[in-house]
Structures are given as C-alpha cells and as structure tokens.
Amino acid sequence: MKPVDIKLHQKSRVLEIEYDDGTVFQLPCEYLRVYSPSAEVTGHGPGQEVLQLNKEEVTIEAIEPQGNYALKFMFDDKHDTGIYTWEYLFELGSNYDTKWQDYLDRLKAAKHERRKID
C-alpha cells in the first residue's frame, strides 16, 4: 500500500496522508514524534523505549522522501533520524486511538502532565 497524497497542515500541526485504497489518516506531529521509529525513541531492543516528553507543540519543518518506500521528517526540536515507511505510517494511522491512549497512559504513569495548547 502506498500514499497517493501527503499534506502537512502547519497551523494545526497535522500530517494528512491518503493511501491508494482511499484510506485517509490525519496524524498529529506530536503523535508522529513520540512514535518515531528512531533508536532515540525505540531504543536498541525490546524494553529500551524512551518516553518522549514535552512534544505537544512540535511540528515538522521538512519532509524528505526516502526512495519509494518511506519519509523522513525533520521536526523543529531537531529530531530527524526516524524513517517512516509507508507500512509504518499506515500502522500508526490504523492504530491511532490505541497508540495515543497508550502514550497518554505512559505519561500518567511517569507523573508527567501534557501542556494544554491552543
């Protein structure tokens, strides 16, 4: 499955991605940042994940295609090492509700409160 349209909405900090089957996802930049497939976030093995804090206002400054299979995002917090394959982006979109709630639960367990933003 491959995207046919990708739009970054800077003001709302949302990446909109449409796949060739007509599926459309709207993925917040914060969500993409905290689920980056980079070693900084995932660690180097199971159980080594690093909870990302204070990413409420992060945005994507640039998007670089990686061949015909992925995107690389340059976030304004200078994070730019995750390679998001089409499949991974589809997974993030398909499992948004579950993954977002898991992130919120992990923040709560860490006694960290998300900042409210406009």
Secondary structure, 3 states (H helix, E strand, C coil): CCEEEEEEECCCCEEEEEECCCCEEEEEHHHHHHCCCCHHHHCCCCCCCCCCCCCCCCCEEEEEEECCCEEEEEECCCCCCCEEEHHHHHHHHHCHHHHHHHHHHHHHHCCCCCCCCC
